[in-house]
């Protein structure tokens, strides 16, 4: 028997926490992400340097039809050298747009679909040791054809993107076999499968449910500004 503290019930939760930031420096600016360095004071009174990427955050959509097939896109990703099986997804970079509106926009842009039933499937942080990005994945059902938003034009990787349907069970098999590796796809598909197979659909959160990571991000951005940094609107 392991002699360790036991977390149970509501105690199983990530805890917002901030250690004092002594200094903030922008090392490089990118198209989407800025590479920064913070000097942080630890509870023991020491300091440590942490380099990481600022990020606007994103949303993803597990769009599920009446036959339990998932709408996926096959998209080239230059950094990893793969054409990945992914859900429709995109950045939270439009001023005044809610999280749900961003998800609706991405579904229309990438898959030319709309949905009548939206629920929060899961929230996660992509790589919290080196990247600020947090991502909310929605479950969208009641699918119907939709036009792409006015003025939207497919370009770059999206111009070569293929939209497909994949049976949810087959997608889960592909994930466990190591053939599907996009983190939003892996997290979202496994969460959707678990929700459907364990009767949790009714317990899924509403589309506008609080998102703690976004609140912490905005507070961190204000802290950066107080140190002379100028994070771009995110």
C-alpha positions in Angstrom: 0.0 0.0 0.0 1.4 3.4 -1.0 1.6 5.9 1.8 0.8 9.1 -0.2 -1.8 11.8 0.2 -5.1 11.0 -1.5 -7.0 13.4 -3.7 -10.7 12.8 -4.1 -13.8 14.5 -5.4 -13.5 18.3 -6.0 -9.9 18.2 -4.7 -8.8 16.7 -8.0 -8.2 19.9 -9.8 -5.4 22.0 -11.3 -4.7 25.0 -9.0 -4.1 28.5 -10.4 -0.8 29.7 -8.9 1.6 32.6 -9.6 5.2 33.0 -8.4 6.6 36.5 -8.6 8.1 37.4 -11.9 11.2 39.5 -11.4 11.7 40.3 -15.1 10.2 39.6 -18.5 12.1 39.7 -21.9 10.9 39.0 -25.4 13.6 37.0 -27.1 11.9 36.7 -30.5 8.6 37.6 -32.1 6.8 35.2 -34.4 3.8 35.2 -36.7 1.6 33.6 -34.0 3.9 33.0 -31.0 6.4 35.1 -29.1 9.4 33.4 -27.5 10.0 35.0 -24.1 12.2 34.6 -21.0 11.0 35.2 -17.4 13.1 35.4 -14.3 10.9 33.9 -11.5 11.3 33.9 -7.8 10.7 30.6 -6.1 9.1 30.1 -2.7 12.6 29.3 -1.3 13.8 32.8 -2.3 15.9 31.6 -5.3 15.4 32.7 -8.9 15.0 30.6 -12.0 14.9 31.4 -15.7 12.1 30.0 -17.8 11.9 30.3 -21.6 8.5 29.7 -23.2 6.1 30.6 -26.0 3.3 33.0 -25.5 0.2 31.9 -27.4 -3.3 33.2 -28.2 -5.0 29.9 -27.4 -7.3 27.8 -29.6 -10.5 25.8 -30.0 -11.1 22.5 -31.7 -14.3 20.7 -32.7 -15.2 17.1 -32.6 -18.1 17.2 -35.1 -20.1 14.0 -34.8 -22.8 12.9 -37.3 -25.8 10.7 -36.6 -23.9 7.6 -37.5 -21.1 8.4 -34.9 -18.7 9.4 -37.6 -16.2 12.2 -36.9 -15.5 15.0 -39.4 -11.7 15.3 -39.8 -9.3 17.2 -41.9 -6.1 15.8 -43.3 -3.6 18.7 -43.1 0.1 19.1 -43.8 2.1 20.3 -40.8 5.6 21.5 -41.7 7.3 21.5 -38.3 6.7 17.7 -37.8 6.8 16.6 -41.4 3.4 14.8 -41.4 0.0 15.2 -43.0 -2.0 14.8 -39.9 -5.6 13.6 -39.2 -7.0 16.5 -37.2 -10.4 18.0 -36.1 -11.4 21.4 -37.4 -9.6 23.9 -35.1 -8.1 27.3 -35.0 -6.8 30.3 -33.0 -8.6 32.5 -30.6 -7.3 35.6 -32.4 -10.5 37.4 -33.6 -11.3 40.5 -31.5 -14.7 40.3 -29.7 -15.3 36.7 -30.7 -16.5 34.2 -28.0 -15.0 30.8 -27.7 -18.1 29.2 -29.1 -18.2 31.7 -32.0 -14.6 30.8 -32.8 -15.4 27.1 -32.9 -18.5 27.8 -35.1 -16.3 29.8 -37.5 -13.7 27.1 -37.7 -16.2 24.4 -38.4 -17.7 26.5 -41.2 -14.3 27.6 -42.6 -12.7 24.2 -42.7 -15.6 21.7 -43.1 -18.4 23.9 -44.4 -20.7 22.7 -41.7 -22.8 24.1 -38.9 -24.1 22.4 -35.8 -27.3 22.7 -33.6 -25.9 21.1 -30.5 -22.7 22.3 -28.9 -21.1 21.2 -25.6 -17.7 21.5 -24.0 -16.0 18.2 -24.3 -12.6 18.8 -22.7 -10.1 21.6 -21.9 -6.4 21.0 -21.9 -2.9 22.7 -22.1 -0.9 21.6 -25.1 2.6 21.6 -23.5 2.6 23.5 -20.2 6.3 23.2 -19.6 7.2 25.4 -22.6 4.0 26.8 -24.2 1.2 29.0 -22.9 -1.4 27.5 -25.2 -4.7 26.3 -23.7 -7.3 24.6 -25.9 -11.0 24.0 -25.5 -12.5 21.1 -27.5 -16.2 21.2 -28.3 -18.5 18.3 -29.2 -20.7 19.5 -32.1 -23.8 17.4 -33.2 -26.8 18.1 -35.4 -24.6 18.8 -38.4 -25.8 20.6 -41.5 -24.1 22.1 -44.6 -23.0 25.7 -44.3 -21.3 28.3 -46.5 -17.8 29.5 -45.6 -17.8 32.9 -43.8 -17.8 35.8 -46.2 -14.4 36.8 -47.2 -12.7 33.7 -46.0 -10.2 32.1 -48.5 -8.4 28.9 -48.1 -4.6 29.4 -48.4 -1.3 27.8 -47.5 -1.8 24.4 -45.8 -5.6 24.8 -45.7 -5.7 25.1 -49.6 -4.4 21.5 -49.7 -6.6 20.1 -46.9 -8.9 17.1 -47.4 -12.1 16.8 -45.4 -13.2 13.2 -44.5 -15.5 11.2 -42.2 -14.1 8.6 -39.9 -16.1 6.2 -37.7 -15.4 7.2 -34.0 -14.5 3.6 -33.0 -12.1 3.3 -36.0 -10.5 6.7 -35.0 -10.0 5.4 -31.4 -8.4 2.2 -32.8 -6.1 4.3 -35.0 -5.1 6.4 -31.9 -4.2 3.4 -29.8 -2.3 2.0 -32.8 -0.1 5.1 -33.0 -1.4 6.1 -36.4 -3.1 9.4 -35.3 -1.0 11.8 -33.3 -2.4 15.3 -33.4 -3.0 16.2 -29.7 -6.3 17.9 -30.2 -7.5 14.9 -32.2 -6.2 12.4 -29.6 -7.7 14.2 -26.6 -11.0 15.1 -28.3 -11.7 11.7 -29.9 -10.9 9.8 -26.7 -13.0 12.2 -24.6 -15.9 11.9 -27.1 -15.7 8.1 -27.1 -15.6 8.0 -23.3 -18.6 10.4 -23.0 -20.7 8.4 -25.4 -19.8 5.0 -24.0 -20.2 5.9 -20.3 -23.4 7.9 -20.6 -21.8 11.2 -19.8 -23.2 13.3 -22.6 -25.8 14.8 -20.3 -23.1 15.9 -17.9 -21.0 17.7 -20.4 -20.6 21.4 -19.8 -22.5 24.1 -21.6 -20.7 25.9 -24.5 -20.0 29.1 -22.4 -18.8 27.2 -19.3 -16.0 29.0 -17.4 -12.5 28.3 -18.6 -10.0 28.9 -15.9 -6.9 28.9 -18.2 -8.2 31.9 -20.1 -8.7 33.9 -16.9 -5.1 33.0 -15.7 -3.7 33.9 -19.2 -5.3 37.4 -19.1 -3.9 38.0 -15.6 -0.5 36.9 -16.8 -0.6 39.2 -19.8 -1.4 42.1 -17.5 1.5 41.2 -15.3 3.8 41.2 -18.3 2.6 44.7 -19.3 3.4 45.9 -15.8 7.0 44.7 -16.4 7.3 46.7 -19.6 6.3 43.8 -21.9 3.8 44.3 -24.7 2.1 41.0 -25.4 0.0 41.2 -28.6 -3.8 41.0 -28.2 -4.7 37.4 -27.5 
